[in-house]
């Protein structure tokens, strides 16, 4: 395999000019191909299993929190201390009149992937009300906050990018029409609300 790759190279002059840079770029490219192949071969299927978690354990913590007294399941949401997107999302969800409730997902809620377990950030229920008949419908969202709103802009590390791609497959396999996974989310209005509106219009 390695010999076939080396024999197929047609830019070895770049290796001679700058060996460290060439090897770093080649390593990154091979890593991306490896991740793409694992993603292509991975399938999720319903097992009928359910997650049992003790949400009461989420109440007391010494970790950084964001006050969420209005629409949070708890009065505070646990957020990474150095994650502005998490704090921003929790604050804005708490004051959004369309949000019925939300919570920071517990650490024991994890999605299995070939590169390790993945724990999304938030679960949110948004209510969409009809203009004419005053009817309403609830939509469920799972959110992953990051430092970008664009999955394909190259901002995310390879592992972050791959875990989000696996999560997309995972939630698609659930087959729940009113459940959408939105990732990555940096800004609440541009990153979450716009995508949420599109998801609600499509169901």
C-alpha positions in Angstrom: 0.0 0.0 0.0 2.7 2.5 1.0 4.8 1.5 -2.0 1.9 2.1 -4.3 1.4 5.6 -2.9 5.0 6.4 -3.2 5.2 5.1 -6.8 2.1 7.3 -7.7 3.7 10.5 -6.5 4.6 13.0 -9.2 5.7 16.0 -7.1 8.8 14.7 -5.4 10.6 17.9 -6.3 8.5 19.5 -3.6 9.8 16.9 -1.1 13.4 17.9 -1.9 12.6 21.7 -1.5 10.9 21.4 1.9 10.8 17.9 3.4 9.1 18.8 6.7 6.2 20.7 5.0 5.8 18.0 2.3 5.6 15.3 4.9 3.1 17.2 7.1 0.8 17.9 4.1 1.1 14.3 3.0 0.3 13.1 6.5 -2.8 15.4 6.7 -4.0 14.2 3.3 -3.7 10.5 4.3 -5.4 11.1 7.6 -8.4 12.7 5.7 -8.6 9.8 3.3 -8.5 7.4 6.2 -11.3 9.2 8.0 -13.4 9.5 4.8 -13.1 5.7 4.2 -14.1 4.9 7.8 -17.1 7.3 7.5 -18.2 5.7 4.2 -18.1 2.2 5.7 -19.9 3.2 9.0 -23.7 2.6 9.3 -26.0 3.2 12.3 -29.0 1.0 12.9 -31.7 1.1 15.5 -31.1 -1.3 18.4 -34.1 -0.6 20.6 -31.8 0.3 23.5 -32.5 3.4 25.6 -30.2 5.6 27.6 -30.8 5.7 31.3 -29.2 8.7 32.9 -29.5 10.4 36.3 -30.2 14.0 35.4 -30.1 14.9 39.1 -26.3 14.5 38.9 -26.2 17.5 36.6 -27.5 19.9 39.3 -24.5 20.3 41.5 -21.1 21.0 39.9 -17.9 23.0 40.3 -17.6 23.5 36.6 -18.3 26.8 34.8 -22.0 27.5 34.3 -24.3 29.9 32.5 -27.5 31.1 34.2 -30.6 29.7 32.4 -33.5 30.4 34.7 -36.2 31.0 32.1 -36.1 28.1 29.6 -33.3 25.8 30.9 -34.2 22.5 32.4 -32.1 23.7 35.3 -31.4 27.2 36.5 -27.8 26.9 35.3 -26.2 25.1 32.2 -22.8 23.6 32.6 -20.5 25.1 29.9 -16.8 24.7 29.2 -15.1 27.7 30.8 -13.2 28.5 27.6 -16.1 28.0 25.2 -17.7 31.3 24.2 -20.0 29.5 21.7 -21.5 27.3 24.5 -22.1 30.2 26.9 -23.5 32.3 24.0 -25.9 29.5 23.0 -27.1 28.9 26.5 -27.7 32.6 27.1 -29.6 33.2 23.9 -31.7 30.0 24.1 -32.8 31.0 27.6 -34.2 34.3 26.3 -35.7 33.0 23.0 -39.5 33.0 23.2 -39.7 30.2 20.6 -37.7 27.8 22.8 -39.9 25.7 25.1 -36.9 24.3 27.0 -33.3 23.1 26.6 -30.5 21.5 28.4 -26.8 20.9 28.2 -26.7 17.2 27.4 -25.1 15.0 30.2 -21.7 13.5 29.7 -23.0 10.0 29.6 -25.0 10.7 26.4 -22.5 9.6 23.9 -22.5 8.5 20.2 -20.1 5.7 19.3 -17.8 6.5 16.3 -14.8 4.7 14.9 -12.6 7.4 16.3 -14.1 7.5 19.8 -17.2 8.5 21.7 -18.9 11.8 20.9 -21.0 13.9 23.3 -23.1 16.7 21.6 -23.6 19.9 23.5 -27.3 20.8 23.7 -30.8 19.5 23.3 -33.4 22.1 22.4 -37.2 22.0 21.9 -38.5 24.8 19.6 -42.2 25.6 19.1 -43.4 26.7 15.7 -46.8 28.4 15.8 -49.2 28.7 12.8 -50.1 32.2 11.8 -53.7 31.5 10.6 -55.0 28.7 12.7 -52.9 29.3 15.9 -51.8 25.7 15.8 -48.3 24.8 17.1 -45.8 22.0 16.6 -42.7 21.1 18.6 -39.4 20.4 17.0 -36.4 18.8 18.6 -32.8 19.8 17.9 -29.4 18.5 19.0 -26.7 21.2 18.8 -22.9 21.1 18.6 -21.3 24.5 19.3 -18.0 25.3 17.7 -16.0 28.4 16.7 -17.6 28.4 13.2 -21.0 28.0 11.5 -19.6 26.3 8.5 -18.7 22.6 8.6 -16.6 22.9 5.4 -14.6 26.0 6.0 -11.5 24.2 7.3 -11.8 25.7 10.8 -12.4 22.4 12.6 -9.8 19.9 13.4 -10.0 16.6 11.5 -11.4 14.7 14.5 -14.0 17.4 15.2 -15.1 17.4 11.6 -15.3 13.6 11.5 -17.3 13.3 14.7 -19.9 15.7 13.4 -20.2 13.8 10.2 -20.8 10.5 12.1 -23.4 12.3 14.3 -25.3 13.3 11.2 -25.5 9.7 10.2 -26.5 8.7 13.7 -29.4 11.1 13.9 -30.5 10.3 10.3 -30.7 6.7 11.3 -33.2 7.5 14.1 -35.8 8.5 11.4 -37.5 11.0 13.6 -39.0 13.7 11.3 -39.1 16.4 14.0 -35.6 15.8 15.2 -32.7 17.7 13.6 -29.0 17.7 14.3 -27.4 21.1 13.7 -23.6 21.5 13.7 -21.4 23.4 13.9 -23.0 26.4 15.6 -21.0 29.5 16.5 -23.7 32.2 16.5 -27.2 31.7 17.8 -29.1 33.7 15.2 -27.1 32.9 12.1 -25.8 29.5 13.1 -28.8 28.0 14.9 -32.0 29.9 14.2 -31.6 30.1 10.4 -30.8 26.4 10.2 -33.6 25.5 12.6 -36.1 27.5 10.5 -35.1 25.6 7.4 -35.4 22.3 9.2 -38.9 23.2 10.4 -40.0 24.3 6.9 -38.9 21.0 5.4 -40.9 18.8 7.8 
